[in-house]
């Protein structure tokens, strides 16, 4: 901007700061009357005018959800009585004396200044943690405890917390007015809690006035400040869903019908934009897929309460996203951690990151949804259809647009990430540099994992690391990150891999991708990765070829495998690593027949490569296996994860193929891999490539037959 523009902007900000921080003009009662629905019989100028308005709201607000909400458990009641509430990875003591402007984990406070001057970041603090506190999800615990016990203490405390927030957060002052999405979530929590407090004594007139004025201001802010930037991603859906809920819970406001119309129009446009043809949300983050789905369900919840049918397209896209969730979840109930994952607990969806919990025979969408919302949706035919979505445990799916392959069986769960394959304009903010990475769960326990997110704000270094390739199970060349961040939620460019074939036959899974990876010098390296699961054995083949061109140079490839194995437990012996978890598994990691490869174990918590974040704001030390190999000419690096009783050796195959023999008791299975064109064969049967089945199906050959070896090379059997 020019000097004149900067001066004018500074002057405008000063005027706004004086207006909101110092003057703090309240809406006159006459204007507030104009916001109320016609026919509302209250006298706001009376000494108890706002107490009258409070009572009118409590009579009008729907309680349908609370009539089907299960009673609070004894443990929840006692915890709530003590004021203890779970916030991400910690237990927080919540009182009306809270500093609502302070990050509760790092004790860093945000200034109480006009929102347009208020900073988004503060040194050492994380605004996401501040916002998690200010969403005030704990209010629902108080309402639930009150409805279960009829102890007025819980209602009094919930009202005191709302009043405390209203006094500490005048309109448009402070960081809690930066995000309309967070305001919408908080307003829903207030609305739902108040609906649950019906029958409780009304507060005095002054408290009622502060809370009701704050509700009106928050609703006005939400409806008038939708995130209409160029690519607003999940925020806009969240804001529309929250506004729909406000319209359902606050019929006393004249604009309730208009708010629902605004929510309807926004929802229709955003599901067109944000839900890909494969049912995945376009930001390529599993957690934000679930977040977006949760807000679509909140919108549907509002429709049920208002007795209205949802728009057909919104319902269709919700069902597509729900069906995708059924395919993504692991048998343990864990959701993959592709991309950012800062929402651990959702509104309509249950568990952690929307997880339904352990899967036994099949995955039903009803298992994902909290019981009270299940009961609410069951009152409509479309809701019953949504809840009835079901996928068997043994399931495989390729998300064509999102570039994610999922193969699930009762004893194994594989998620392979190619990076986004779609060309839709979308936000890169929640994307990680994870092309070619994978996650692996065996026997109900996560073993090879995505490192997660940890934190957004306290340090650029850790945010940069957790989004980068080093935090994922993929390949780097010369230590050069394939994607360069420009800010905490921005990338200079996106480096996705080209998805190759994907096949599942019986207990065999095969997938792969290829990409060009830059190095420090020269034209870089062409990298093809093949991931093959054969029974309990995992084989990862990385074929690395220096590109021919000006400045051809020698490179060093580094491959990372991040595991949940605790510090000091893994043991390195030559080219083998023994990974042990006494409760779950013993596995051996090894590199086959590559004398130049070096293996290192990283389990020092000082080294970021050893850390992973199972839930946002929590960091745990695991064990990362780092394999390095020089790349002066084409190298085929074969890494294996196997049971101790299984052995894997390189097998002689045709030129242009890579072969491995998996030797189990009384059984030998040959894996043959071709990189160009990409093909994977196990036991002579095509899993990927020519003649491969187009859909997952059981194997047609006995796994212990040796006749098919001649198909790989004559005389091999």
C-alpha positions as CSV (number, residue, x, y, z in Angstrom):
1,X,0.0,0.0,0.0
2,X,1.0,3.6,-0.5
3,X,2.0,5.8,2.4
4,X,-1.3,7.6,2.2
5,X,-3.2,4.3,2.3
6,X,-1.3,3.1,5.3
7,X,-1.9,6.4,7.2
8,X,-5.6,6.2,6.4
9,X,-5.7,2.6,7.5
10,X,-4.0,3.4,10.8
11,X,-6.4,6.2,11.5
12,X,-9.4,4.0,10.8
13,X,-8.0,1.3,13.1
14,X,-7.5,3.9,15.9
15,X,-11.1,5.1,15.5
16,X,-12.4,1.6,15.6
17,X,-10.3,0.8,18.7
18,X,-11.7,3.9,20.5
19,X,-15.3,3.0,19.5
20,X,-15.2,-0.6,20.6
21,X,-12.6,-0.7,23.4
22,X,-13.5,2.6,25.1
23,X,-17.0,3.7,24.2
24,X,-18.4,0.1,24.0
25,X,-21.8,1.4,22.9
26,X,-24.6,-1.1,23.6
27,X,-27.5,-1.7,21.3
28,X,-30.4,0.6,22.5
29,X,-33.5,-1.3,23.8
30,X,-35.5,0.1,20.9
31,X,-33.1,-1.5,18.4
32,X,-33.2,-4.7,20.4
33,X,-37.0,-4.8,20.2
34,X,-36.6,-4.7,16.4
35,X,-34.6,-7.9,16.5
36,X,-37.3,-9.8,18.3
37,X,-40.0,-11.8,16.6
38,X,-43.4,-10.2,16.3
39,X,-45.9,-11.1,19.0
40,X,-43.2,-11.7,21.7
41,X,-44.9,-10.3,24.8
42,X,-42.1,-8.8,26.9
43,X,-41.4,-5.4,28.3
44,X,-37.7,-4.8,28.2
45,X,-38.0,-1.5,30.0
46,X,-39.5,-3.1,33.0
47,X,-37.2,-3.9,36.0
48,X,-37.4,-7.5,35.1
49,X,-37.6,-7.0,31.4
50,X,-34.7,-9.2,30.4
51,X,-35.7,-11.9,32.9
52,X,-39.0,-11.9,31.0
53,X,-37.1,-12.3,27.8
54,X,-35.1,-15.1,29.3
55,X,-38.3,-16.9,30.3
56,X,-39.8,-16.4,26.9
57,X,-36.7,-17.9,25.3
58,X,-36.7,-20.9,27.6
59,X,-40.3,-21.6,26.7
60,X,-39.7,-21.3,23.0
61,X,-36.3,-23.0,22.5
62,X,-36.7,-26.6,21.3
63,X,-35.7,-29.4,23.8
64,X,-36.0,-32.2,21.3
65,X,-32.4,-33.3,21.6
66,X,-32.5,-33.2,25.4
67,X,-35.5,-35.5,25.5
68,X,-33.5,-38.3,24.0
69,X,-30.1,-37.5,25.6
70,X,-28.9,-40.3,27.9
71,X,-28.4,-39.4,31.6
72,X,-25.0,-38.2,32.7
73,X,-22.8,-40.8,34.3
74,X,-21.9,-40.6,38.0
75,X,-18.2,-39.9,37.0
76,X,-19.2,-37.1,34.7
77,X,-21.5,-35.5,37.3
78,X,-18.7,-35.5,39.9
79,X,-16.1,-34.3,37.5
80,X,-18.4,-31.5,36.4
81,X,-19.2,-30.6,40.1
82,X,-15.4,-30.1,40.6
83,X,-15.2,-28.0,37.4
84,X,-12.9,-30.4,35.7
85,X,-13.2,-30.7,32.0
86,X,-11.2,-32.4,29.2
87,X,-9.6,-30.0,26.8
88,X,-7.7,-31.9,24.1
89,X,-4.9,-33.8,25.9
90,X,-5.4,-32.3,29.4
91,X,-7.8,-31.7,32.2
92,X,-8.7,-28.1,32.8
93,X,-10.3,-26.5,35.8
94,X,-12.9,-24.1,34.6
95,X,-14.4,-21.4,36.8
96,X,-16.3,-18.1,36.2
97,X,-13.0,-16.4,37.1
98,X,-11.3,-17.7,34.0
99,X,-9.2,-15.5,31.8
100,X,-11.0,-16.0,28.6
101,X,-8.1,-14.4,26.6
102,X,-5.3,-16.7,27.8
103,X,-4.0,-19.8,26.1
104,X,-4.7,-22.3,28.9
105,X,-1.7,-24.6,28.0
106,X,1.0,-21.9,27.7
107,X,-0.4,-19.1,29.8
108,X,0.0,-16.6,27.0
109,X,-2.6,-13.9,26.9
110,X,-4.0,-12.1,23.9
111,X,-4.6,-8.3,24.1
112,X,-8.2,-7.0,24.6
113,X,-8.2,-4.8,21.6
114,X,-10.5,-4.3,18.6
115,X,-10.6,-7.5,16.5
116,X,-9.1,-5.8,13.4
117,X,-6.0,-4.8,15.4
118,X,-5.8,-8.0,17.5
119,X,-2.9,-10.2,16.5
120,X,-3.6,-13.7,15.2
121,X,-0.4,-15.0,16.8
122,X,1.4,-14.3,20.1
123,X,4.9,-15.5,20.9
124,X,4.8,-18.9,22.7
125,X,1.0,-19.2,22.5
126,X,-1.4,-21.1,20.3
127,X,-4.7,-19.4,19.4
128,X,-6.2,-22.7,18.5
129,X,-5.9,-23.7,22.2
130,X,-7.4,-20.4,23.2
131,X,-10.3,-21.0,20.9
132,X,-10.8,-24.6,22.1
133,X,-11.3,-23.2,25.6
134,X,-13.7,-20.5,24.3
135,X,-15.9,-22.9,22.4
136,X,-17.2,-23.8,25.8
137,X,-18.2,-27.4,25.1
138,X,-18.1,-28.0,28.8
139,X,-21.4,-26.2,29.1
140,X,-23.2,-29.2,27.8
141,X,-21.8,-31.2,30.7
142,X,-23.4,-28.8,33.2
143,X,-26.8,-29.1,31.4
144,X,-26.5,-32.8,31.3
145,X,-25.6,-33.0,35.0
146,X,-28.5,-30.7,35.8
147,X,-31.1,-32.7,33.9
148,X,-29.8,-35.9,35.5
149,X,-29.7,-34.7,39.1
150,X,-32.0,-31.6,39.1
151,X,-29.3,-30.0,41.3
152,X,-29.5,-26.2,40.6
153,X,-25.8,-25.8,41.3
154,X,-25.1,-27.1,37.8
155,X,-27.5,-24.6,36.2
156,X,-26.2,-21.7,38.3
157,X,-22.6,-22.6,37.3
158,X,-23.4,-22.9,33.6
159,X,-25.1,-19.5,33.6
160,X,-22.3,-17.9,35.6
161,X,-19.8,-19.2,33.0
162,X,-21.8,-17.6,30.2
163,X,-22.1,-14.4,32.1
164,X,-18.3,-14.4,32.8
165,X,-17.6,-14.8,29.1
166,X,-20.1,-12.1,28.1
167,X,-18.5,-9.6,30.6
168,X,-15.0,-10.4,29.4
169,X,-15.7,-10.3,25.7
170,X,-17.5,-7.1,24.7
171,X,-18.6,-7.0,21.0
172,X,-15.6,-7.2,18.6
173,X,-12.9,-6.9,21.3
174,X,-10.3,-9.6,21.6
175,X,-9.2,-12.7,19.8
176,X,-12.4,-14.5,20.5
177,X,-14.1,-12.4,17.8
178,X,-11.5,-13.2,15.1
179,X,-13.1,-16.4,13.8
180,X,-16.8,-16.6,12.9
181,X,-16.5,-20.4,12.9
182,X,-15.4,-20.5,16.5
183,X,-18.1,-18.0,17.4
184,X,-20.7,-20.3,15.8
185,X,-19.5,-23.3,17.7
186,X,-19.6,-21.4,21.0
187,X,-23.1,-20.0,20.2
188,X,-24.3,-23.6,19.5
189,X,-22.9,-24.7,22.9
190,X,-24.7,-21.9,24.6
191,X,-27.9,-22.6,22.8
192,X,-27.8,-26.3,23.5
193,X,-26.9,-25.9,27.1
194,X,-29.7,-23.3,27.7
195,X,-32.2,-25.7,26.1
196,X,-31.1,-28.3,28.6
197,X,-31.5,-25.9,31.5
198,X,-35.3,-25.6,31.1
199,X,-36.9,-25.7,34.5
200,X,-33.9,-24.1,36.2
201,X,-34.5,-20.8,38.0
202,X,-33.9,-17.7,35.8
203,X,-30.9,-15.5,36.6
204,X,-31.4,-12.0,37.8
205,X,-32.3,-9.3,35.3
206,X,-28.7,-8.0,34.9
207,X,-27.2,-11.4,34.2
208,X,-30.0,-12.3,31.8
209,X,-29.4,-9.0,30.0
210,X,-25.7,-9.5,29.6
211,X,-26.1,-13.1,28.3
212,X,-29.0,-12.3,26.0
213,X,-27.3,-9.3,24.5
214,X,-24.2,-11.4,24.0
215,X,-26.2,-14.0,22.2
216,X,-27.7,-11.4,19.9
217,X,-24.3,-9.9,19.2
218,X,-22.7,-13.3,18.5
219,X,-25.5,-14.3,16.2
220,X,-25.2,-10.9,14.4
221,X,-21.5,-11.4,14.1
222,X,-21.9,-14.9,12.8
223,X,-24.5,-14.1,10.2
224,X,-22.8,-11.0,9.0
225,X,-19.2,-12.2,8.9
226,X,-19.1,-15.5,6.9
227,X,-15.6,-16.4,5.8
228,X,-16.0,-15.3,2.2
229,X,-12.4,-15.2,1.3
230,X,-11.3,-16.8,-2.0
231,X,-11.2,-20.4,-0.8
232,X,-13.0,-20.5,2.6
233,X,-12.8,-24.3,3.0
234,X,-14.4,-25.9,6.1
235,X,-14.9,-22.6,7.9
236,X,-17.8,-21.5,5.7
237,X,-19.6,-24.8,6.1
238,X,-19.1,-24.6,9.9
239,X,-20.5,-21.1,10.0
240,X,-23.5,-22.0,7.9
241,X,-24.3,-25.0,10.0
242,X,-23.9,-23.0,13.3
243,X,-26.2,-20.3,11.9
244,X,-28.8,-23.0,11.0
245,X,-28.6,-24.2,14.6
246,X,-29.0,-20.7,15.9
247,X,-32.1,-20.3,13.7
248,X,-33.5,-23.5,15.3
249,X,-32.8,-22.7,18.9
250,X,-33.6,-19.0,18.9
251,X,-37.0,-18.6,17.2
252,X,-37.5,-15.4,19.4
253,X,-35.2,-13.6,16.9
254,X,-37.0,-12.1,13.9
255,X,-34.1,-13.0,11.6
256,X,-34.2,-16.8,12.4
257,X,-36.0,-17.7,9.2
258,X,-33.6,-15.5,7.2
259,X,-30.6,-17.1,8.9
260,X,-31.8,-20.6,7.9
261,X,-32.3,-19.4,4.3
262,X,-28.7,-18.0,4.4
263,X,-27.4,-21.3,5.8
264,X,-29.3,-23.3,3.1
265,X,-27.9,-21.3,0.2
266,X,-24.3,-21.4,1.6
267,X,-24.5,-25.2,2.3
268,X,-25.7,-26.0,-1.3
269,X,-22.9,-23.9,-2.9
270,X,-20.2,-25.2,-0.5
271,X,-20.9,-28.9,-0.9
272,X,-20.7,-28.5,-4.6
273,X,-17.2,-27.0,-4.1
274,X,-15.8,-28.9,-1.2
275,X,-17.0,-32.5,-1.6
276,X,-15.1,-34.4,-4.3
277,X,-16.7,-37.0,-6.6
278,X,-15.1,-39.7,-4.4
279,X,-16.9,-38.4,-1.3
280,X,-13.7,-37.0,0.3
281,X,-13.5,-33.4,1.5
282,X,-11.2,-31.4,-0.8
283,X,-8.6,-30.3,1.8
284,X,-7.0,-33.8,2.0
285,X,-7.1,-34.0,5.7
286,X,-9.0,-36.9,7.3
287,X,-9.7,-34.9,10.5
288,X,-11.1,-32.0,8.5
289,X,-13.1,-34.4,6.4
290,X,-14.7,-35.5,9.7
291,X,-15.0,-31.9,10.9
292,X,-16.9,-30.9,7.7
293,X,-19.1,-34.0,8.0
294,X,-19.8,-33.1,11.6
295,X,-21.0,-29.6,10.6
296,X,-23.2,-31.0,7.8
297,X,-24.8,-33.2,10.5
298,X,-25.2,-30.2,12.7
299,X,-27.1,-28.5,9.8
300,X,-29.3,-31.7,9.5
301,X,-29.8,-31.6,13.2
302,X,-31.2,-28.1,12.9
303,X,-33.5,-29.2,10.1
304,X,-35.0,-32.0,12.2
305,X,-35.6,-29.5,15.0
306,X,-37.3,-27.1,12.7
307,X,-39.4,-29.9,11.1
308,X,-37.9,-29.1,7.7
309,X,-36.4,-31.4,5.0
310,X,-32.8,-30.7,4.1
311,X,-31.8,-29.7,0.6
312,X,-31.5,-32.9,-1.5
313,X,-27.9,-32.1,-2.6
314,X,-26.7,-31.4,0.9
315,X,-28.1,-34.7,2.1
316,X,-26.6,-36.5,-0.9
317,X,-23.1,-35.1,-0.2
318,X,-23.5,-35.8,3.5
319,X,-24.2,-39.4,2.8
320,X,-21.2,-39.5,0.4
321,X,-18.9,-38.1,3.1
322,X,-20.4,-40.5,5.7
323,X,-19.8,-43.5,3.4
324,X,-16.1,-42.3,3.0
325,X,-15.7,-42.3,6.8
326,X,-16.9,-45.9,6.9
327,X,-14.1,-46.8,4.6
328,X,-11.4,-44.8,6.4
329,X,-11.7,-46.0,10.0
330,X,-9.3,-48.7,11.2
331,X,-10.5,-51.9,13.0
332,X,-9.3,-50.3,16.3
333,X,-11.6,-47.4,15.7
334,X,-8.7,-45.1,15.0
335,X,-9.0,-42.5,12.2
336,X,-6.0,-42.0,9.9
337,X,-4.0,-38.9,10.6
338,X,-3.6,-37.6,7.0
339,X,-3.2,-33.8,7.1
340,X,-3.9,-31.6,10.1
341,X,-5.9,-33.0,13.0
342,X,-6.7,-30.2,15.5
343,X,-10.3,-31.2,16.2
344,X,-10.2,-34.1,18.6
345,X,-13.8,-34.0,19.8
346,X,-16.7,-33.1,17.5
347,X,-20.3,-32.1,18.1
348,X,-22.5,-34.8,16.5
349,X,-19.9,-37.4,15.8
350,X,-18.5,-39.2,18.8
351,X,-15.2,-40.6,20.0
352,X,-11.8,-39.0,19.2
353,X,-11.7,-37.3,15.8
354,X,-15.1,-38.7,15.0
355,X,-14.2,-42.3,15.5
356,X,-16.9,-44.9,16.3
357,X,-14.5,-47.0,18.5
358,X,-13.4,-50.6,17.8
359,X,-14.9,-52.3,14.8
360,X,-16.1,-55.9,15.1
361,X,-18.1,-57.2,12.1
362,X,-19.1,-54.2,10.0
363,X,-18.9,-50.4,10.2
364,X,-22.3,-48.7,10.5
365,X,-22.6,-45.0,10.3
366,X,-24.9,-45.1,13.3
367,X,-21.9,-46.1,15.3
368,X,-20.2,-42.9,14.5
369,X,-23.0,-40.7,15.8
370,X,-23.7,-39.8,19.4
371,X,-26.7,-41.6,20.8
372,X,-28.9,-38.5,21.3
373,X,-28.4,-37.4,17.6
374,X,-29.0,-41.0,16.4
375,X,-32.4,-40.9,18.2
376,X,-33.1,-37.5,16.8
377,X,-32.2,-38.4,13.2
378,X,-34.3,-41.6,13.5
379,X,-37.5,-39.6,13.6
380,X,-37.1,-38.9,9.8
381,X,-36.9,-41.3,6.9
382,X,-33.8,-39.6,5.4
383,X,-32.2,-39.7,8.8
384,X,-32.8,-43.5,9.1
385,X,-31.3,-43.9,5.6
386,X,-28.2,-42.0,6.7
387,X,-27.7,-44.0,9.9
388,X,-28.2,-47.2,8.0
389,X,-25.1,-46.8,5.8
390,X,-22.9,-49.8,6.4
391,X,-19.6,-51.2,5.1
392,X,-18.0,-54.6,6.0
393,X,-14.8,-54.7,8.0
394,X,-13.0,-56.3,5.1
395,X,-13.0,-53.5,2.6
396,X,-10.8,-51.7,0.1
397,X,-11.3,-48.4,-1.6
398,X,-9.3,-45.9,-3.8
399,X,-10.3,-42.3,-3.3
400,X,-9.5,-41.2,-6.9
401,X,-9.7,-37.5,-6.4
402,X,-8.1,-37.3,-2.9
403,X,-5.3,-39.7,-3.8
404,X,-5.8,-42.1,-0.9
405,X,-5.9,-45.9,-0.9
406,X,-7.5,-47.8,2.0
407,X,-7.4,-51.5,2.6
408,X,-9.0,-52.9,5.7
409,X,-9.1,-56.4,7.1
410,X,-9.8,-57.6,10.7
411,X,-6.1,-58.0,11.3
412,X,-4.6,-55.2,9.2
413,X,-5.3,-51.7,8.1
414,X,-3.3,-49.9,5.4
415,X,-3.7,-46.2,4.3
416,X,-1.5,-45.0,1.5
417,X,-1.3,-41.4,0.5
418,X,-0.5,-40.2,-3.0
419,X,-1.4,-36.5,-2.4
420,X,-4.4,-34.7,-4.0
421,X,-5.2,-35.9,-7.5
422,X,-7.9,-33.3,-8.2
423,X,-7.5,-30.0,-9.8
424,X,-10.2,-28.1,-8.0
425,X,-9.1,-24.8,-6.5
426,X,-8.8,-25.5,-2.8
427,X,-7.0,-24.4,0.4
428,X,-3.7,-26.1,1.1
429,X,-3.8,-25.0,4.7
430,X,-4.4,-28.4,6.3
431,X,-2.3,-30.4,3.7
432,X,0.9,-32.1,4.7
433,X,3.9,-33.1,2.5
434,X,3.0,-36.7,2.6
435,X,3.0,-38.0,-1.0
436,X,4.0,-41.7,-0.9
437,X,3.5,-42.0,2.8
438,X,1.5,-44.7,4.5
439,X,0.0,-45.8,7.8
440,X,-0.2,-49.3,9.1
441,X,-2.2,-50.9,11.8
442,X,-1.6,-54.6,12.7
443,X,-3.7,-56.8,15.0
444,X,-5.7,-53.8,16.2
445,X,-2.6,-51.7,17.2
446,X,-1.1,-48.8,15.1
447,X,2.5,-49.5,14.2
448,X,3.7,-47.3,11.4
449,X,2.0,-43.9,11.8
450,X,1.6,-40.4,10.5
451,X,3.3,-38.1,13.0
452,X,0.2,-35.9,13.4
453,X,0.0,-32.2,13.9
454,X,0.9,-31.3,17.6
455,X,0.6,-27.5,17.6
456,X,-0.1,-24.6,15.3
457,X,1.2,-21.6,17.1
458,X,4.1,-21.8,19.7
459,X,6.9,-22.3,17.2
460,X,7.3,-22.2,13.5
461,X,10.0,-24.9,13.7
462,X,7.7,-27.7,15.0
463,X,4.8,-26.7,12.8
464,X,7.1,-26.8,9.8
465,X,8.4,-30.2,10.8
466,X,5.1,-31.8,11.5
467,X,3.8,-30.8,8.1
468,X,7.0,-31.7,6.3
469,X,8.1,-35.0,4.6
470,X,10.4,-35.9,7.5
471,X,7.4,-36.4,9.7
472,X,5.9,-38.9,7.3
473,X,6.8,-42.3,6.0
474,X,8.2,-41.3,2.7
475,X,11.5,-40.5,0.8
476,X,13.6,-37.3,0.8
477,X,16.4,-36.6,-1.5
478,X,19.5,-34.8,-0.1
479,X,17.3,-33.7,2.8
480,X,15.4,-31.3,0.6
481,X,11.7,-30.9,1.6
482,X,9.5,-31.4,-1.4
483,X,7.1,-28.6,-0.4
484,X,8.1,-25.2,0.9
485,X,5.8,-23.5,3.5
486,X,5.2,-19.8,3.2
487,X,3.1,-19.5,6.4
488,X,1.5,-21.7,9.1
489,X,-1.3,-22.6,6.7
490,X,0.2,-22.0,3.3
491,X,2.5,-23.8,0.8
492,X,4.4,-22.3,-2.1
493,X,3.3,-25.3,-4.2
494,X,1.8,-28.8,-3.7
495,X,4.0,-31.8,-4.6
496,X,1.6,-34.8,-5.1
497,X,2.7,-38.1,-6.6
498,X,1.0,-39.8,-9.5
499,X,-1.2,-42.6,-8.2
500,X,-0.4,-46.0,-9.9
501,X,-2.4,-49.2,-9.7
502,X,-4.3,-50.4,-6.6
503,X,-5.3,-54.0,-6.1
504,X,-6.6,-56.2,-3.3
505,X,-7.0,-60.0,-3.6
506,X,-7.6,-62.0,-0.4
507,X,-4.8,-61.2,2.0
508,X,-2.7,-59.3,-0.6
509,X,-2.7,-55.5,-1.0
510,X,-0.7,-53.6,-3.6
511,X,-0.5,-50.0,-4.4
512,X,2.1,-47.5,-5.7
513,X,3.0,-44.0,-6.9
514,X,5.6,-42.2,-8.8
515,X,7.0,-38.7,-8.7
516,X,10.0,-36.5,-9.4
517,X,11.9,-35.5,-6.3
518,X,14.3,-32.5,-6.4
519,X,17.8,-32.7,-4.7
520,X,20.4,-30.2,-3.8
521,X,22.0,-30.4,-7.3
522,X,21.3,-31.7,-10.8
523,X,18.0,-32.7,-12.2
524,X,16.9,-34.7,-9.2
525,X,15.5,-38.2,-8.9
526,X,12.6,-40.2,-10.4
527,X,11.0,-42.1,-7.5
528,X,8.6,-45.0,-7.8
529,X,7.3,-46.5,-4.6
530,X,5.5,-49.9,-4.4
531,X,3.7,-51.0,-1.2
532,X,2.8,-54.6,-1.0
533,X,1.1,-56.5,1.9
534,X,1.2,-60.3,1.7
535,X,-0.5,-61.8,4.8
536,X,1.5,-60.6,7.8
537,X,4.4,-59.3,5.7
538,X,4.9,-55.8,4.4
539,X,7.3,-55.0,1.5
540,X,8.1,-51.4,0.5
541,X,10.1,-51.0,-2.7
542,X,11.6,-47.6,-3.5
543,X,13.1,-47.4,-7.0
544,X,15.3,-44.3,-7.3
545,X,16.8,-43.2,-10.6
546,X,18.9,-40.0,-11.1
547,X,17.4,-38.0,-13.9
548,X,19.6,-37.6,-17.0
549,X,20.3,-34.0,-17.8
550,X,22.6,-31.1,-17.3
551,X,24.2,-31.1,-13.9
552,X,23.6,-34.8,-13.2
553,X,24.8,-35.4,-9.6
554,X,25.0,-38.1,-7.0
555,X,22.3,-38.0,-4.4
556,X,21.4,-39.4,-1.0
557,X,18.0,-40.8,-0.4
558,X,16.6,-40.9,3.1
559,X,13.5,-43.1,3.9
560,X,11.6,-42.6,7.2
561,X,9.4,-45.1,9.0
562,X,7.7,-43.6,12.1
563,X,6.6,-46.2,14.7
564,X,4.7,-46.1,18.0
565,X,7.4,-48.3,19.6
566,X,8.5,-46.7,22.8
567,X,11.9,-45.1,23.4
568,X,14.7,-47.6,24.2
569,X,12.7,-50.7,23.1
570,X,13.7,-51.2,19.5
571,X,17.0,-53.0,18.9
572,X,19.2,-52.5,15.8
573,X,21.3,-55.4,14.6
574,X,23.0,-54.8,11.2
575,X,20.3,-54.3,8.6
576,X,17.6,-55.5,11.0
577,X,15.5,-53.7,13.7
578,X,13.5,-55.6,16.2
579,X,10.3,-53.7,17.1
580,X,8.6,-54.9,20.3
581,X,5.4,-54.0,22.1
582,X,4.8,-56.6,24.8
583,X,1.0,-56.1,24.7
584,X,0.5,-56.4,21.0
585,X,3.2,-57.4,18.6
586,X,6.8,-58.3,17.7
587,X,7.9,-57.3,14.3
588,X,11.3,-57.3,12.4
589,X,12.2,-54.5,10.1
590,X,15.0,-55.1,7.6
591,X,16.6,-53.9,4.4
592,X,17.3,-56.6,1.8
593,X,20.6,-57.0,0.0
594,X,21.7,-53.4,-0.1
595,X,25.2,-53.1,1.4
596,X,25.3,-49.3,1.0
597,X,22.2,-48.7,3.0
598,X,22.6,-47.4,6.6
599,X,19.9,-47.8,9.3
600,X,19.6,-45.4,12.3
601,X,17.1,-45.5,15.1
602,X,15.8,-42.1,16.3
603,X,14.2,-42.1,19.8
604,X,15.6,-39.0,21.4
605,X,12.8,-36.7,22.3
606,X,15.0,-33.7,21.5
607,X,14.9,-34.9,17.8
608,X,11.6,-33.9,16.2
609,X,11.7,-37.0,14.0
610,X,11.1,-39.1,17.1
611,X,7.9,-37.3,18.1
612,X,4.4,-38.0,17.1
613,X,1.1,-36.4,18.2
614,X,-1.8,-38.9,18.8
615,X,-4.1,-36.0,19.7
616,X,-3.6,-32.3,19.0
617,X,-1.4,-30.6,21.7
618,X,0.0,-33.9,22.9
619,X,3.5,-35.1,21.9
620,X,4.8,-38.6,22.5
621,X,8.2,-40.1,21.8
622,X,8.2,-43.1,19.5
623,X,10.9,-44.8,17.5
624,X,11.7,-43.7,13.9
625,X,13.7,-45.9,11.6
626,X,15.8,-43.8,9.1
627,X,17.3,-45.5,6.2
628,X,19.9,-43.7,3.9
629,X,21.3,-44.9,0.7
630,X,23.5,-43.2,-2.0
631,X,21.8,-42.8,-5.4
632,X,24.5,-42.6,-8.1
633,X,22.6,-44.9,-10.5
634,X,19.2,-46.7,-10.3
635,X,18.7,-48.2,-6.9
636,X,15.9,-50.5,-5.8
637,X,15.7,-50.2,-2.0
638,X,13.6,-53.0,-0.5
639,X,12.4,-52.6,3.1
640,X,10.5,-55.3,4.8
641,X,8.3,-55.5,8.0
642,X,7.7,-59.1,9.0
643,X,7.0,-61.5,11.8
644,X,10.1,-63.2,13.4
645,X,9.1,-66.6,12.1
646,X,8.9,-65.3,8.5
647,X,11.9,-64.7,6.3
648,X,12.1,-62.7,3.1
649,X,14.8,-62.9,0.4
650,X,15.3,-61.4,-3.0
651,X,14.2,-63.7,-5.7
652,X,15.6,-64.1,-9.2
653,X,13.1,-62.7,-11.7
654,X,13.1,-61.4,-15.3
655,X,15.0,-58.3,-16.3
656,X,13.0,-55.2,-15.3
657,X,11.4,-56.9,-12.4
658,X,12.1,-57.0,-8.7
659,X,11.3,-60.2,-6.9
660,X,11.0,-61.3,-3.2
661,X,10.3,-64.7,-1.7
662,X,8.3,-64.8,1.5
663,X,9.0,-68.0,3.4
664,X,6.6,-69.1,6.0
665,X,6.1,-72.5,7.6
666,X,5.4,-74.9,4.7
667,X,4.6,-72.0,2.4
668,X,6.7,-69.9,0.0
669,X,5.1,-67.0,-1.9
670,X,6.8,-65.0,-4.6
671,X,6.2,-61.3,-5.0
672,X,7.2,-59.9,-8.4
673,X,7.2,-56.2,-9.0
674,X,7.4,-54.4,-12.4
675,X,7.9,-50.6,-12.2
676,X,7.2,-49.6,-15.9
677,X,4.4,-50.3,-16.6
678,X,3.6,-50.7,-12.9
679,X,2.5,-54.2,-12.0
680,X,2.5,-56.4,-8.9
681,X,2.2,-60.2,-9.0
682,X,1.9,-62.6,-6.1
683,X,1.9,-66.3,-6.7
684,X,1.7,-65.6,-10.4
685,X,-1.5,-63.8,-10.0
686,X,-1.8,-60.2,-11.1
687,X,-2.7,-57.9,-8.2
688,X,-2.0,-54.7,-10.1
689,X,-1.4,-54.4,-13.8
690,X,-2.5,-56.4,-16.9
691,X,-5.2,-59.1,-16.0
692,X,-5.5,-57.8,-12.5
693,X,-9.1,-57.9,-11.0
694,X,-10.9,-54.6,-11.3
695,X,-12.5,-55.0,-7.9
696,X,-11.2,-56.6,-4.7
697,X,-12.0,-60.3,-4.6
698,X,-10.8,-63.6,-3.0
699,X,-7.8,-65.4,-4.3
700,X,-8.5,-68.2,-6.7
701,X,-5.2,-70.1,-6.2
702,X,-4.0,-72.0,-3.1
703,X,-1.3,-70.0,-1.5
704,X,1.1,-73.0,-1.1
705,X,1.1,-74.0,-4.7
706,X,4.5,-73.8,-6.5
707,X,3.3,-74.3,-10.1
708,X,2.8,-70.6,-10.7
709,X,6.6,-69.9,-10.2
710,X,7.1,-70.9,-13.8
711,X,4.9,-67.9,-14.8
712,X,7.6,-65.6,-13.3
713,X,10.5,-67.4,-15.0
714,X,10.5,-70.9,-16.6
715,X,12.0,-73.5,-14.4
716,X,11.8,-71.4,-11.2
717,X,9.4,-73.8,-9.5
